[in-house]
Amino acid sequence: MSTKSPSGLGKYQRLGVHAALIMLCLPFIMPLIWMVSTSLKAPSQIAMKSGESAVAFSAKNLLPNPVKWDNYPKALETVPFAVYLRNTLFLCFFSVIGAVISSAVVAYGFARIRFKGRDSLFYLMLATMCLPGAVTMIPAFALFRWLGWYGTFLPLIVPAFCGNAFYIFLLKQFFATIPEELSEAARIDGASEWRIFRQVMLPLAKPALATCALFQFLGTWNDFFGPLIYINDPTKYTLAYGLQQFLASHGTEWAKLMAGACIFTIPIIILFFFAQKTFIQGIATTGSKG
């Protein structure tokens, strides 16, 4: 009577786990698959006939036939995607730089510099994460309008240079995992706190900094309400806001709309795959020490 070896049992267990994970991922992947499929269809394949069930229609038209690759250049010609992309990348660049630098400076102060009321200020900062964005939306709008920034990119960029509570918490926990002996050795050599932060701490915190940069980039790239509230010039629209304007003007052209949505999504997917290792390392090494 033969028995399975432990290695063979482990192999089958891994296959079962992977199969279960794939099945669990299908509900999340299907909207993406349907978006790509719709972007390659003719209008006749998108509209459901009267009396036809949604399940039968979906099964029959999942794969486009014929494939309409020209939906993508038509979508790019319908709205000025190049202008929207330029504006979005402009906002992403400055907001990432501002959020990462300002949050890193504040996080280092909370993690390594002892001063009166440090813990109280840190807990007060964490409490701001409990405030919904809708609570501060009107006061912030009134402030930026009073400053004369309405209709410019400043309300979408300047707040990033004031730090982000979540990034500060993330980086503070990461800085706390770095041995104190490194800072003490630098102080003995005559290094100032700013030099220790710049030449010792920041190079070691690259995974956590990359994680914050990725979060900020994704948040700015997907931001819709910010441009909706503060931007009134079509030449300053971002991609997220531009897609909404496309829907308002060409709401029945679903193939072009899905093509535009695919173009909007592709950079995010590429960025995540390239930064996946650094992103996971930054999350995994944060918070292991209080």
Summary of the structure (lengths in Angstrom):
residues: 290
radius of gyration: 24.8
end to end distance: 54.6
largest distance: 84.2
contacts: 797
relative contact order: 0.13
helix: 77%
strand: 0%
